[in-house]
């Protein structure tokens, strides 16, 4: 059933208009620009042609089957639209209209009517208050926000918020390199919930990481059991607002979610192998680390920094995230200081300014990273850079060399300061080589901590 929401052979758009500025035309425009190869059926009472496609007055007038219907119409028309789905044999629908359980008791009553209409017509619905799904592999997108085509990648997003097929999707397509597999924006969850989509993604070969946003679940026990099962094969990063009374109230007014006890929810989640995070920024940081990095064997981090300030910040961040920074071994020190002045010395975290002065940027970073990666008691690496003309070198080439020599050890990077254009250029170079880069030491260490927590849980299950 869930395939129809991500890879339908045909999709009908109710609310299509001959006025190109109408919201109902946006999904059609997105589908055409994303290169969707299935059949697109605009629905308009006057029929005719819309955006070069034949339009039909209703679903019952369409020749052939329709796998999915997207309703970009007012909330008052949703029940009759679902009746039309039933008569036409359409079994799956996305409802974009808001003003249901997210809008007080009157809206909640209307949502109950919609649920009854869907049930009597045997239609599975996503929404209301949903802008639907994205599947980059087949160019399928139902968003009512204009999007640019985005690269395919291993991260799938399951969320109540439509932001993930709107503003966040535009941000990801324009500024991130890891790519998306699938996105589902669930809205009010009158029918299809995160449980349905998680179970679908569990066996989805295109999904390597699941990023989940929920404002509350109906069946907590079943949800926890499912997350634990999915976590055995792929990491699940979870953000749930509602730790404050104001947050719970906002969640209720947003989608009508019953947020429940935040503490109980997060405590139960901690037993599943899921990675709970505090906000969307950390969710994407962690998802990127999982997309790019192998899982570490432990919680021990080696830090190589161009600045002593980076060393102290990294040490503090590691302590806060449950990571340790083992000292350099005698063999590592001997290797790292070979050919350097007698006064040069290193520790972990390592301020490598002396090595840079003697061997240049590429040689210094390679030597110290190699020394740390060679130690059995260092499981992950963090390279801290700053950007100035004197520090330019093939950083992606150096990091990639380390990853080839030590493929089992994650390598994360952060660039401190520097001109914005230079930072963007470094970002594109590193992430184009699938090397995760973060804008601060704290965020990089948090991502390393997530890798460790999930890897530690997974080892305990085996």
C-alpha positions as CSV (number, residue, x, y, z in Angstrom):
1,X,0.0,0.0,0.0
2,X,2.7,2.5,0.9
3,X,4.3,2.2,-2.5
4,X,1.4,4.1,-3.9
5,X,2.5,7.2,-1.8
6,X,6.1,7.1,-3.0
7,X,6.1,5.3,-6.4
8,X,2.7,5.5,-8.0
9,X,2.3,4.7,-11.6
10,X,-0.3,7.5,-11.9
11,X,-1.3,10.5,-9.8
12,X,-4.3,12.7,-10.0
13,X,-4.2,16.3,-8.7
14,X,-7.5,17.8,-7.6
15,X,-7.5,21.6,-7.6
16,X,-5.5,22.0,-10.8
17,X,-6.4,25.2,-12.5
18,X,-5.9,27.0,-15.9
19,X,-4.7,29.9,-13.8
20,X,-1.1,29.0,-13.4
21,X,-0.8,30.9,-10.1
22,X,-3.2,28.5,-8.3
23,X,-1.7,26.3,-5.6
24,X,-3.1,23.1,-7.2
25,X,-0.7,23.6,-10.1
26,X,2.4,23.5,-8.0
27,X,2.5,19.7,-7.6
28,X,2.1,19.3,-11.3
29,X,4.9,21.7,-12.0
30,X,7.1,19.9,-9.4
31,X,6.4,16.5,-11.0
32,X,7.2,17.7,-14.5
33,X,10.5,19.4,-13.4
34,X,11.6,16.5,-11.2
35,X,11.2,14.2,-14.2
36,X,8.4,11.9,-12.9
37,X,7.7,9.4,-15.6
38,X,4.2,8.2,-14.4
39,X,0.9,9.5,-15.6
40,X,-0.1,12.9,-14.2
41,X,-3.9,13.6,-14.2
42,X,-5.0,17.2,-13.5
43,X,-8.6,17.4,-12.1
44,X,-10.6,20.5,-12.9
45,X,-14.4,20.8,-13.3
46,X,-14.0,22.3,-16.7
47,X,-11.7,19.7,-18.1
48,X,-9.6,20.9,-21.0
49,X,-5.8,21.1,-20.9
50,X,-3.7,22.2,-18.0
51,X,0.1,22.7,-18.2
52,X,0.1,20.6,-21.4
53,X,-1.8,17.7,-19.8
54,X,-5.3,16.6,-20.4
55,X,-7.5,17.6,-17.5
56,X,-10.6,15.7,-16.3
57,X,-13.7,17.0,-14.5
58,X,-13.6,14.3,-11.9
59,X,-11.9,11.0,-11.0
60,X,-14.8,9.1,-12.4
61,X,-14.1,10.5,-15.8
62,X,-10.5,9.4,-15.9
63,X,-9.8,6.5,-18.2
64,X,-7.6,3.8,-16.6
65,X,-6.6,3.4,-13.0
66,X,-5.3,6.1,-10.6
67,X,-2.9,5.0,-7.9
68,X,-2.9,8.1,-5.8
69,X,-5.0,11.3,-5.6
70,X,-3.7,14.5,-4.2
71,X,-6.4,16.9,-2.9
72,X,-5.4,20.6,-3.1
73,X,-8.9,21.8,-2.3
74,X,-10.7,23.4,0.6
75,X,-11.5,21.4,3.7
76,X,-15.3,21.6,3.1
77,X,-14.9,19.5,-0.1
78,X,-12.7,16.7,1.2
79,X,-15.5,14.3,2.2
80,X,-17.2,14.5,-1.2
81,X,-13.8,14.1,-2.8
82,X,-13.2,10.9,-0.9
83,X,-16.6,9.6,-2.0
84,X,-15.4,10.3,-5.6
85,X,-12.3,8.3,-4.8
86,X,-14.4,5.4,-3.7
87,X,-16.6,5.5,-6.8
88,X,-13.5,5.6,-9.1
89,X,-11.7,2.9,-7.3
90,X,-8.8,5.2,-6.0
91,X,-7.5,3.7,-2.8
92,X,-4.9,6.2,-1.7
93,X,-5.1,10.0,-1.1
94,X,-3.1,12.9,0.2
95,X,-5.1,15.7,1.8
96,X,-3.3,19.1,1.9
97,X,-6.1,21.2,3.5
98,X,-5.6,22.4,7.1
99,X,-8.3,23.4,9.6
100,X,-9.1,20.0,11.0
101,X,-7.8,18.6,14.3
102,X,-5.3,21.4,14.2
103,X,-8.1,24.0,14.5
104,X,-10.1,23.3,17.6
105,X,-13.3,21.3,18.2
106,X,-15.0,22.3,15.0
107,X,-12.0,21.2,13.0
108,X,-11.7,18.0,15.0
109,X,-15.3,17.2,14.2
110,X,-14.6,17.8,10.5
111,X,-11.6,15.4,10.7
112,X,-13.8,12.7,12.2
113,X,-16.1,13.2,9.2
114,X,-13.1,12.8,6.9
115,X,-12.0,9.6,8.7
116,X,-15.4,8.2,8.3
117,X,-15.5,9.1,4.6
118,X,-12.1,7.5,4.0
119,X,-13.2,4.3,5.9
120,X,-16.5,3.8,4.0
121,X,-14.7,4.3,0.7
122,X,-11.7,2.1,1.6
123,X,-9.3,4.9,1.0
124,X,-6.0,5.3,2.9
125,X,-5.2,8.9,3.5
126,X,-2.1,10.9,4.4
127,X,-3.1,14.0,6.3
128,X,-5.1,16.2,6.6
129,X,-2.7,19.1,6.8
130,X,-0.1,17.2,4.8
131,X,1.9,18.2,1.7
132,X,2.7,14.6,1.1
133,X,5.7,12.8,-0.1
134,X,9.0,12.9,-2.1
135,X,10.8,10.0,-3.7
136,X,14.0,11.3,-5.4
137,X,14.7,8.1,-7.2
138,X,11.7,8.4,-9.4
139,X,11.2,12.2,-9.4
140,X,8.0,11.9,-7.4
141,X,6.9,14.9,-5.3
142,X,3.5,16.1,-4.2
143,X,4.6,19.3,-2.4
144,X,2.5,22.4,-2.8
145,X,5.7,24.4,-2.5
146,X,7.9,24.9,-5.6
147,X,11.0,22.8,-5.2
148,X,14.1,22.2,-7.2
149,X,15.2,18.7,-8.1
150,X,17.5,17.3,-5.4
151,X,20.1,14.5,-5.4
152,X,19.2,11.0,-4.3
153,X,20.9,9.9,-1.1
154,X,20.5,7.5,1.9
155,X,18.5,9.8,4.3
156,X,14.7,9.4,4.5
157,X,12.6,11.8,6.5
158,X,9.4,11.0,8.3
159,X,7.8,14.1,9.8
160,X,4.5,15.7,10.9
161,X,5.7,19.1,9.7
162,X,5.3,20.0,6.1
163,X,8.6,22.0,6.4
164,X,10.4,18.9,5.2
165,X,8.8,19.0,1.8
166,X,9.0,22.8,1.7
167,X,11.6,25.1,3.3
168,X,13.8,22.3,4.5
169,X,13.7,20.5,1.1
170,X,14.7,23.8,-0.6
171,X,17.6,24.2,1.9
172,X,18.7,20.6,1.4
173,X,18.6,20.8,-2.4
174,X,20.5,24.1,-2.5
175,X,23.1,23.6,0.2
176,X,23.5,20.0,1.3
177,X,25.3,17.1,-0.5
178,X,24.2,13.9,1.2
179,X,20.9,13.7,-0.7
180,X,17.5,12.3,0.2
181,X,15.8,9.0,-0.5
182,X,12.2,9.7,0.6
183,X,10.2,12.3,2.6
184,X,6.8,11.8,4.2
185,X,5.0,14.8,5.7
186,X,2.2,13.2,7.8
187,X,0.3,16.2,9.0
188,X,-2.6,15.4,11.4
189,X,-2.2,11.6,11.0
190,X,-5.9,10.8,10.7
191,X,-4.9,7.5,9.1
192,X,-1.3,7.0,8.0
193,X,1.2,7.6,10.8
194,X,4.9,7.3,11.4
195,X,4.3,3.6,12.2
196,X,3.2,2.9,8.6
197,X,6.0,4.8,7.0
198,X,8.7,3.4,9.4
199,X,7.6,-0.1,8.7
200,X,7.8,0.7,5.0
201,X,11.3,2.2,5.2
202,X,12.6,-0.7,7.3
203,X,12.8,-2.8,4.1
204,X,13.5,0.1,1.7
205,X,16.9,-0.5,0.1
206,X,17.3,3.2,-0.8
207,X,17.0,4.3,2.9
208,X,20.1,4.0,5.0
209,X,19.2,6.5,7.7
210,X,15.7,7.5,9.0
211,X,15.2,11.1,10.4
212,X,12.0,11.2,12.3
213,X,10.0,14.2,13.7
214,X,6.9,13.4,15.7
215,X,4.7,15.5,18.0
216,X,3.2,12.5,19.7
217,X,2.3,8.9,19.0
218,X,-1.0,7.0,19.7
219,X,0.4,3.6,20.6
220,X,3.6,4.2,22.5
221,X,4.4,0.5,23.1
222,X,4.0,-0.5,19.5
223,X,6.0,2.5,18.4
224,X,8.9,1.7,20.7
225,X,8.9,-1.9,19.5
226,X,8.9,-0.9,15.9
227,X,11.8,1.7,16.3
228,X,13.8,-1.0,18.1
229,X,13.3,-3.3,15.2
230,X,14.2,-0.8,12.5
231,X,17.2,0.3,14.5
232,X,18.7,-3.2,14.1
233,X,19.1,-2.5,10.4
234,X,19.5,1.3,10.1
235,X,19.8,4.2,12.5
236,X,16.8,6.2,13.5
237,X,17.3,9.9,14.6
238,X,14.4,11.3,16.4
239,X,13.3,14.8,17.4
240,X,10.2,15.3,19.4
241,X,9.2,18.8,20.6
242,X,7.1,19.2,23.8
243,X,9.6,19.2,26.7
244,X,7.9,22.5,27.9
245,X,4.2,23.2,28.5
246,X,4.4,25.9,25.7
247,X,5.9,23.3,23.4
248,X,3.1,20.8,24.1
249,X,0.5,23.5,23.5
250,X,2.1,24.4,20.2
251,X,2.2,20.8,19.1
252,X,-1.5,20.4,19.9
253,X,-2.4,23.5,17.9
254,X,-0.1,22.5,15.0
255,X,-1.4,19.0,14.1
256,X,-3.7,18.1,16.9
257,X,-1.1,15.7,18.3
258,X,-1.4,14.3,21.7
259,X,2.1,15.0,22.8
260,X,2.0,13.0,26.1
261,X,4.8,12.9,28.6
262,X,8.0,14.0,26.9
263,X,10.2,12.5,29.6
264,X,8.5,9.1,29.4
265,X,8.6,9.1,25.6
266,X,12.3,10.0,25.5
267,X,13.1,7.5,28.2
268,X,11.4,4.7,26.4
269,X,13.1,5.8,23.1
270,X,16.5,5.6,24.7
271,X,16.1,1.8,25.0
272,X,15.4,1.3,21.3
273,X,18.7,2.2,19.7
274,X,17.2,5.4,18.3
275,X,19.2,8.6,18.6
276,X,17.1,11.3,20.3
277,X,18.1,14.9,19.5
278,X,17.0,18.3,20.6
279,X,16.3,20.1,17.4
280,X,16.2,19.9,13.6
281,X,19.8,21.1,13.3
282,X,21.1,18.3,15.4
283,X,18.9,15.8,13.6
284,X,20.4,16.7,10.2
285,X,23.9,16.8,11.7
286,X,23.5,13.3,13.0
287,X,21.8,12.0,9.9
288,X,24.7,13.3,7.8
289,X,27.3,11.5,10.0
290,X,25.4,8.2,9.6
291,X,25.1,8.8,5.9
292,X,28.8,9.4,5.4
293,X,30.7,7.4,8.2
294,X,31.2,3.9,9.2
295,X,30.2,3.0,12.8
296,X,33.0,3.3,15.3
297,X,34.2,0.5,17.5
298,X,34.1,2.7,20.6
299,X,33.8,6.2,22.1
300,X,37.5,7.3,21.8
301,X,38.1,10.3,19.7
302,X,41.4,11.7,18.2
303,X,41.4,15.4,17.6
304,X,43.8,17.3,15.3
305,X,43.6,21.0,15.3
306,X,45.3,24.0,13.8
307,X,44.7,26.0,17.0
308,X,45.0,25.3,20.7
309,X,41.6,26.9,21.2
310,X,40.1,24.1,19.1
311,X,41.8,21.5,21.3
312,X,40.3,22.8,24.5
313,X,36.9,23.3,23.0
314,X,37.0,19.7,21.6
315,X,38.0,18.3,25.0
316,X,35.1,20.0,26.7
317,X,32.7,18.9,24.1
318,X,33.9,15.3,24.3
319,X,33.3,15.2,28.0
320,X,29.8,16.5,27.6
321,X,29.0,13.9,25.0
322,X,30.4,10.9,26.7
323,X,33.5,10.6,24.5
324,X,37.1,10.2,25.6
325,X,40.4,11.5,24.2
326,X,43.1,8.9,24.8
327,X,46.7,10.1,25.0
328,X,49.1,9.5,22.2
329,X,51.1,6.4,22.5
330,X,54.9,6.4,22.5
331,X,54.9,5.0,19.0
332,X,52.5,7.7,17.8
333,X,54.5,10.5,19.4
334,X,57.7,9.1,17.8
335,X,56.1,9.0,14.4
336,X,54.4,12.4,14.8
337,X,57.5,14.3,15.9
338,X,60.0,12.8,13.4
339,X,61.8,15.5,11.6
340,X,60.4,18.3,13.8
341,X,62.3,20.6,16.2
342,X,63.1,19.0,19.5
343,X,60.7,21.3,21.3
344,X,57.7,20.1,19.3
345,X,55.3,18.0,21.3
346,X,51.8,16.7,20.9
347,X,49.0,15.3,22.9
348,X,45.4,14.4,22.1
349,X,43.8,16.8,21.2
350,X,46.8,17.8,19.2
351,X,47.7,21.4,18.4
352,X,49.7,20.9,15.2
353,X,51.0,24.4,14.6
354,X,54.7,23.2,15.0
355,X,54.2,20.5,12.4
356,X,52.5,22.9,10.0
357,X,55.5,25.2,10.2
358,X,57.9,22.4,9.5
359,X,56.0,20.3,7.0
360,X,53.1,22.4,5.6
361,X,49.4,21.9,6.0
362,X,48.9,18.7,4.1
363,X,52.0,16.9,5.6
364,X,51.1,18.0,9.1
365,X,47.5,17.0,9.0
366,X,48.3,13.7,7.4
367,X,51.0,12.8,9.8
368,X,49.0,13.5,13.0
369,X,45.8,11.9,11.7
370,X,47.7,8.9,10.6
371,X,49.4,8.6,14.0
372,X,46.1,8.7,15.8
373,X,44.3,6.4,13.4
374,X,47.1,3.9,13.9
375,X,46.3,3.6,17.6
376,X,43.9,0.8,18.5
377,X,42.5,2.9,21.3
378,X,41.3,5.7,19.1
379,X,38.1,4.9,17.3
380,X,37.2,8.2,15.5
381,X,38.9,11.2,14.2
382,X,38.1,14.9,14.2
383,X,40.1,17.4,12.0
384,X,39.7,21.1,13.0
385,X,40.7,23.6,10.3
386,X,40.6,27.3,9.8
387,X,40.6,29.0,6.4
388,X,43.1,31.7,5.2
389,X,45.3,31.8,2.1
390,X,48.2,30.3,4.2
391,X,46.1,27.3,5.1
392,X,44.9,26.3,1.6
393,X,45.6,22.7,0.6
394,X,43.9,19.6,-0.8
395,X,42.1,18.8,2.5
396,X,39.7,16.4,0.9
397,X,42.6,14.5,-0.6
398,X,44.4,14.2,2.7
399,X,41.2,13.0,4.6
400,X,40.4,10.6,1.8
401,X,43.8,9.1,2.0
402,X,43.3,8.5,5.8
403,X,39.9,6.9,5.1
404,X,41.3,4.5,2.5
405,X,44.1,3.5,4.9
406,X,41.7,3.2,7.9
407,X,38.2,2.5,6.4
408,X,36.8,1.4,9.7
409,X,37.4,4.7,11.5
410,X,35.0,7.7,11.0
411,X,36.6,11.0,10.1
412,X,34.6,14.2,10.8
413,X,35.8,17.8,10.1
414,X,35.0,21.3,11.2
415,X,36.2,24.6,9.8
416,X,36.5,27.5,12.2
417,X,36.1,31.0,10.9
418,X,37.2,32.1,7.4
419,X,35.5,34.1,4.7
420,X,32.0,32.8,3.8
421,X,32.9,32.1,0.2
422,X,36.0,30.1,1.2
423,X,33.9,28.2,3.8
424,X,31.4,27.2,1.1
425,X,34.2,26.1,-1.2
426,X,35.7,23.9,1.5
427,X,32.3,22.5,2.3
428,X,31.6,21.5,-1.3
429,X,35.0,19.9,-1.6
430,X,34.7,17.9,1.6
431,X,31.1,16.9,1.4
432,X,31.4,16.2,-2.3
433,X,33.9,13.5,-1.2
434,X,31.4,12.3,1.4
435,X,33.4,13.8,4.3
436,X,31.1,15.4,6.9
437,X,31.9,19.0,7.7
438,X,30.3,20.9,10.6
439,X,30.3,24.7,11.3
440,X,31.5,24.2,14.9
441,X,33.5,21.8,17.1
442,X,30.5,21.3,19.3
443,X,28.2,20.1,16.5
444,X,30.9,17.8,15.1
445,X,31.5,16.2,18.4
446,X,27.7,15.8,18.9
447,X,27.5,13.9,15.6
448,X,30.5,11.7,16.7
449,X,28.6,11.1,20.0
450,X,25.6,10.0,18.0
451,X,27.7,7.6,16.0
452,X,29.1,6.1,19.2
453,X,25.7,5.8,21.0
454,X,24.1,3.9,18.1
455,X,27.1,1.7,17.5
456,X,27.3,0.9,21.2
457,X,23.6,-0.1,21.3
458,X,23.9,-2.2,18.2
459,X,26.9,-4.1,19.5
460,X,24.9,-5.0,22.7
461,X,22.2,-6.5,20.5
462,X,24.5,-9.0,18.8
